[in-house]
Amino acid sequence: MHQDKVAGILDNMKETLSRLMCRPFTPADLRALYAIEEACFESPQRFSRALMRSLTHDPDCRTWVALVDGVCAGFAIVGLREPNELPDTTTGPENAYIWTIEVLPFFRRKGVARQLLRRMEESAREANAPAIELHVAERNSEARALYESAGFVAGEIVPEYYGPEGDGLVYRKMLQP
């Protein structure tokens, strides 16, 4: 029975991946992306509309949108600027910074976040970033497993990065040319 369940999950993932398309953000996507933000995060962790608009329109950021059968399933934003231009980060010189990866609950664990992560890594490589970094909640074991399986290494703990709700971990991946 267990093998049948695993096989069914794998078949579902393959089907989703065959219908998954990632593309660059367009301004028409903003409303859908903010709806995903609202579905994925509660205040105070949720980005404001102003911050999301700023990041998605920033020429030094890349925003990727994941579509499954034409439905916006998730998105990701990576910053490609110097660290002194990125508030509240600990990135080193010229490292890329993942602002967020968000996937609607229905589409989670189907490869959507992994595809978005690949796109952000490609964007960072194209910008000649030597590494890519992010913060993740220490208690978010699913996200941590994704990053670790993609070659990210946990570094420092940032106490109360997410406020009284929890500490953050800095993850980093060195990028090969």
N, C-alpha and C positions, 0 to 999 in steps of 0.2 A: 504493500500500500504506500509506504513512504517513497519508494522509487517512482511510483506512478505520479505522486504529487510533485516530486522534483522534476520529472519529465514534463508535466503540464506547465509548471512555472517556466522552465526553459523554453518550451514551445511558445508560450505567451510573450516572453522577452524577444525571441527571434521575430515573431510577428510584428511586435511594436517597433523593433529596430528597422525592419524592412519598410515601415511606413513613416519613419522618423526623418525629418529634414531640419538641418540647422542653417540659418541664414542670418546675415547682418540685420540689425535693428533698422526700422524705418519709423519716422515720426508717427505714422498711423498706428503703430504698435503700443504707444505709451499707455493708453487706457487699459488694454489687456494686461500689460505688464504690471500695472498698479493693482489690478484685480488679483493677480497672482500674489503680489506682495501682501495684500490684505488677507488672502487665504493661508499664506505661509507663516506670517508673523503677527504677533500681538504688539500693541504699544507697550513699552517704549522701544522695543527692538525693531519695529517697523520703520522703514525709510519714509521720510516725508515725500509728498508729491514734488516739492521743489527740489529736494536732493536728487530724486530719481530723474526728473527732467534735466537737471544740471549734468548728471553723470551720462545719461544717454545721448546728450547733445555735445558733450565734451570731445573735442578732436583728439585728445590724448587718452581716451577710453574707447574700448571696443565692447559693444553690446551684441550678444548673440541670442537669437530667439529659436526655440525648439518647437517645431510643429509636428503633430501626429495627425495624419489625415486632415490637414488644414486647420486643426485646433491648436491654439497656443498652449503648449503643455508646460513650458518653463522658459527661463532665460538666465543669462549670466552676464556680469559686467566685470571687465578687467581694466585696471588703470595702468598706463604705460609711462607715467611721469616720474621725475625725480622724487625721492621720498620727502623732501622738505615742502613739496607742493601737495602732498597727500596728508591730510590731518589725521592725527591719532594712529599712525602706523609706525612700525619699527623696521621698515624695509631698508636694505642697504642701497648703495648707489646704483641707480638705474634698474633696480629690480622691479618687476611687474607686481601688481597687487590685485588680488581677486576681491572685489568689493562684495560680490554675492553670487551664489548659484541657487536658484529657486525652481522647484518643480511642484506642480499641483499634486496633491496627495494621490489621486487616482493613477497618475503616471509614474509614481515612485517605484524604485526597484525594478525598472524595465530598461535601464540603460540610457535614459534621457540625460541625467546629470553627468554621466561619464562622457557622453558625446559633447556636452557643453564644456566640460573640463578640457577635453582635447582641443576644442576650438580656441579656448582662452590660451592654452599653451602655444598653439600655432601663432596666435596674435602676438604673444610675448616673444617668441622666437623671431618673428618677422621684424619686431622692434629692437632686436639684438639685446634683449634683456638677458643677463647672465643667470637669473633665477626668477622664480615666481613664488609669491608668498600670500598667506591669508591668515585670518583669525577664525577660529571655530570655538564654539562653546565646549568646554571640557566635558560636559555631560552628553554631548551629541555624538553618541557612539556610531550611529549609521554614517554620518558625514565623515567622521574620523576614519572609519573603515574604508570609505571611498577614496579619500586622499592617500591613505597609506598604501592601498592597492595600486594607486597610480604613481607611486614612488616619492610621495611627499614624506618628509621627516618632521616629527614633532620637535619643537624647540622649547623656548621659554614659556612659562605660565605667566599670564598677565592677570593679576588679582582684580576681581570685580570688573573685568572688561565689559561684561554684559550687565553691569550694575549689581545690586545685591543678589540678583538671581543666579549669578555664576561667574566663574573665572573663564578666561579665554586661553587658548593655546595658539601659539604661532607655528604654522606649518610652512616648510620651505622645500622647494624642489629646484635643484640645479638643472639648468637647461643645456643640453648639448647642441652644438651647431649642426 
